[in-house]
């Protein structure tokens, strides 16, 4: 999962699945921009996003609330209602087909069949007046011309696949009859009903206890091995990214701050914002002698994003970076194999500061 110019570098993170090195990316996002026109001004929710993803690989997208993570995923799925108030520019290439310029009917055809999404809150994402089975059956029949009996058999198979006991009986239960973890599994079953090649999971473990979180992550890994799906996992939990992802993309104010292999970014991050995220993780192998680290300040309004590096008003090293940090937007530049960083600090200085200030997470 590198930018298009990095074809030779794909597959740097061995050991977590088939990297598909040398093959064209299954998903490629080029200079994606999503803007919402409001009464207060234009919200630049995503402002120049670039990344690519191979089959069998997992990309973790992290950042604070409002950084543009979910907006990016909804743009890929074609779920923004485009019009006078919503503008999307750039390219989203799914197996070479541009979803930004494709007709809405074509995107609906691809959604569910070739790409699917697990939403953040399964209780609000599933219809309360229809049984779980009815909803999976409907999702399956949209893209498959089969009888309702055949679709119901498929739904039972899917519930069994995601580890729900007595799957045929549970088909007749309503979403509120399921626990949080069971609803999340049912959402995964619905998303997998047509064997999608791209699966986007938006905060799939939020509000679940750690045991259920581990089960959901294990399930996603198992299903990826079985279907060779490309997965995007959107989360604010860096521990989840370390557990399941091959690459990590760090977003702030709608822009990419850092992008690279998980092992590289977690062990030798080069952006001060990434350092702040890493230092906020609780470490079980370290005694907690002080309060957890926090990043001073708050994320900017996406209507009035600061000029230059959007993180510079909160950056402890802006004086070291020089005056350009407040006037010139830094380029997302290659700094190692598959590793890109958007920062005005010189590379040698970033690496020195990381060694002195940040405890590696992996």
N, C-alpha and C positions, 0 to 999 in steps of 0.2 A: 504494500500500500504506500506507494510513493507518487510523486508528481510524474507527469508523462515523460520528462527528460531523464528519469531515473530507471529506465527499463532494465538496465544491466544490474541494478541494485536490488531488484525485487527478490524477496525470499531471504533477506538477511537474517530473519528470526526463524531459524530452523527449529523443528521439534514440536510445533503446535499445529501441524496440519500441512496439507499440500499447498505450497506457495504458488504454484502455477508460474514459476519463473520463466521468463521468455515469452509468455502468452500475453496478448493484449488484455488490459484490465476489463473485468466484467462490468464494473461501474466506474465511471470517470466524471468528476465534477470539475468544471472549468469556469473560473471567474464568476461564480454564482453570486447574484445580488438579489435580495428580496427587500422590497420597500413597501411600507404601509402609509398611506396618506391619512392623517387625522386632522382634527380641528386645531390641534396645537402645533402641527408641523409634520414633516416626513420622518417616519421611523425607519432607520437603516438597520433592519434586524439582522441581515446577513450582507456583508460588504466585501466581496472578493474572495470567496471560498474556493480552494483548490485541493482536491485529493483524488486518489483512485483506490480501487479495491478489487482483489482477485477472488475467484471462487475458492471456497475452502478457507478463507481468511476472515479474521475478526478485527474490526476497527473500533476502538473505544473513543468516544467524543466526550470530553469533560470540560467543565467550566461552571462558574457561579450561575445562579438563576438569572435569566435575562441575557445570557451571552449569545443566544442564537442557535442553541443545539436543537431544540425541538422544531424551530422554524425551518431549519435545514432539512430535517427528516420529513416534515410535511411537504416541503417543496419537492423532494425526491419522489414522494408518493403521489404527487399531483393533487393534494388535498386543500391547497389554498384556493379560495374563490377569487380568481383573477378578474380584474375589472378596473374601474376608475380609481379605486382606492388601494388596489394591490397590484404591484408590478414585479415581475420576475425576469431577470436578464441572465445571460451566460448560457452554459450548456450543462445538461445532465444526460450523459450518454450511458444507456443501459444496453450492454452488448452491442455498442455502436449506434444505437437508435436514440436520437435526441428527444427527450421527454418534454423539454421546454417548448419546442416548436410543434410537437405532435398534437393532433386534434384531441380534445377532451375524451371523445369516445374511444380513441386508441389507448389512452392512458388508463381508462377504466377497464379496458380489456386486459391490459398487462397487470393491473393491480389485482392481487389475489392469485392470479395464475403464475406470474413470473416474479412478483415482488409482493411482500406482505409486511404488516406492521403489528407489533404487540404494543398496545397503548399503556400509558402509565397507570391508569386506574381502571382495572377490569370491571369493577362494579358499575361505574358510570358508562363504560364503553359497551357493555352488553345490555340488551333491551330487557328491562325487568318483567315485561308481560309475556315473554316467550321463553320456552324452556331452552336449556343449554343445547339440547339435541336439535331442536328446531333451527337454532341460529347456525350451528355447524352445517346442518343439512342444506340450509339456504345458501350459505357461502360456497359449498361444494357444487351445488346444482347450477349456480350462476355460470360456471366455467366448464361444466361437464354435463353432457346430455345423458343422464341416467335416471332411472326410476327413483321414487322417493325411498323405496325399500333398500335399493342398492346404496343410496346416499346415507341412509341411516346405518347400514352396516359399516360404511366407511367412517362415519362419525364415532361409532363404538370402537373401531380399531384405533382411531386417533386418541380417544380418551385413554385407552389401554396403553398406547405408546407413551403418553406423557405421565403415566403412573397413577391414574385415578382408579381406585378399586371399584369392582362391580360396575364396569363402564356402561353396560347396556341398561342397567336400572337407572344409573345417574343421568342418562340422556333425558329423562322425563322430569328432572329437577330444575328449578328456576335458579338464576344466578345467586339470589340471596340465601339459598340453601347450602351454598358452597362456602368454605372458609376462604380467607384471603389467598393463601397459597394454592388452594384448589381452583379458585377463579383464575389465577394467573396461569395455571396449567391448562385450563379450558381455553383461555385466550390463545395460548401457544398452539393448542390443538386446532383451533379455528384458523389461525394464521398458516398452519402447515397443511391445511386440507387439500390444497392443490400442488403440494410439493414446490413451493417457490424457490427460485434460485437466489433471491436476495431477501433477507429477513432483517427488519429494523426493530429493535427493542428499545422503547423509551422508558427509562427508569424501571426495568422489569423486577427489581428487588426492593423497591421503595416500600416502607411500612411493613416489611416481612421480617420475622425473627431470623436470627443468623442461621438456624438449622434449615429453615425453608429456603433462605437465600442460597445456601450451598446446594440444596437439591435442585433449584431452578437453574443455577449455573452449570451443574453437572448435566442436567437434561439438555441444555443448549449445546454443550460440547458434544454430547452423544449424538444429537440430531444433526449437528453439522458434519460429523464424521459419516453419518449414514447418507445424507443428501448432498454433501459437498456444497452446502450453501455458503454464500457470502453473508456476513453478519455485521451490522452496525449496532453497537450498544451505546446508548446515550445515558450518562449517569453523572452524578456529582461525587460518587464514591470511588476514589482512586484504588481502593482495595479490590473492588470488583473488576476494574480495568486490569490490574496486575494479575488477577486470577484467570481471566478468560481471553484477553486481547493479544493480538500479535503486534499491532501498532496503536499508538495513542495520538490523538489530535486535541490540542488545548485551545479552546476558544475564549475570547474576551471581547466584549463590545461588538460582536458580529464579525470579528476577524480572527484569523489563525495566528496564534502566538508561537506555537511550537508543534512539530509533527515529526514522529519518528518511531523506530522500534521500541516496544515497551521497556526492554532491558536497558537500552541506551538512555532513554529519557528518564527513567526512574533512578538509574545509577549515576547519571551525569547530565542532568538537565541544565539548560543554558539560558533560560528566560527567567527573570526575577518573578514573574507571575507564577510560573510553574513551581519555582522554589517555595513560594508562599503556600501553594496547594499541597505540596509534599510535606511541608513542615506542620501542616494542620492534621496529619494522620496520627492516630494513636498507635504507638509501637509497643507490642506486648513484651519485646525483648529488651526494652529500655525502661528504667525507673523514671516515673513522671515526677520530676523535682519542681517544675514550674507549671503554670497554666499553659494550655495548648496555644501554639502560635496562631495569631490572627493577622490578616492583611489589613493595614490601616485604611480607613476611608470606605467608600462604597462605589460600586460600578457606576459608570456615567449614564446619563440619559441617552438613549439611542437616537433622540432627536437632535441633541447637541453633543455629539462625540468630540472629545478634545482633538485638536490638530496634532499632527505628528504621531507618536506612539500613543494609542488610546490609554495605555496603562501608566503613562508618565506622571500624572498627578498623584498616584499612589505609590510610585516606585521609590524605594530608598536609595537607588543608585542613579537617579536622573542627573545629578550634578556631575557624576563621574562620566556619564554618557555624553555630556556636552549639550550645547544649545539646540542641536538638530533634533533632539528627542521631543521637543515641544513644537517643532515646525514641520518636520519631514517624516512621512510615514515610512517605517523601516521595511525593507524588502524581506520576504520570506526566503532566506538564503541557505544554501546547502552548507552544513558545517561538519558533516561526517556521513558515512554510508547510510543513505535513506533518512538522514536527520536534518531537519530544516528549522531555523529559528528566525523570528522577526524582532531584532533588537539592535539598538545603536551601540551598545557596549562592545568593545573589541573582543574577538573570540578568546584571546589569551586571558583577558581580564575576567570574562564571564567564567571561564574554567577555574581561575584562581579563587574567585569569590565563592563558587560552588564548593570547592574543597574546604574553604575556611568557614563557611557559614551554614552549610546544609548537610544534614546526616542522610546519606543514601538510604533509600527505602527498600531496595531489593538487595 
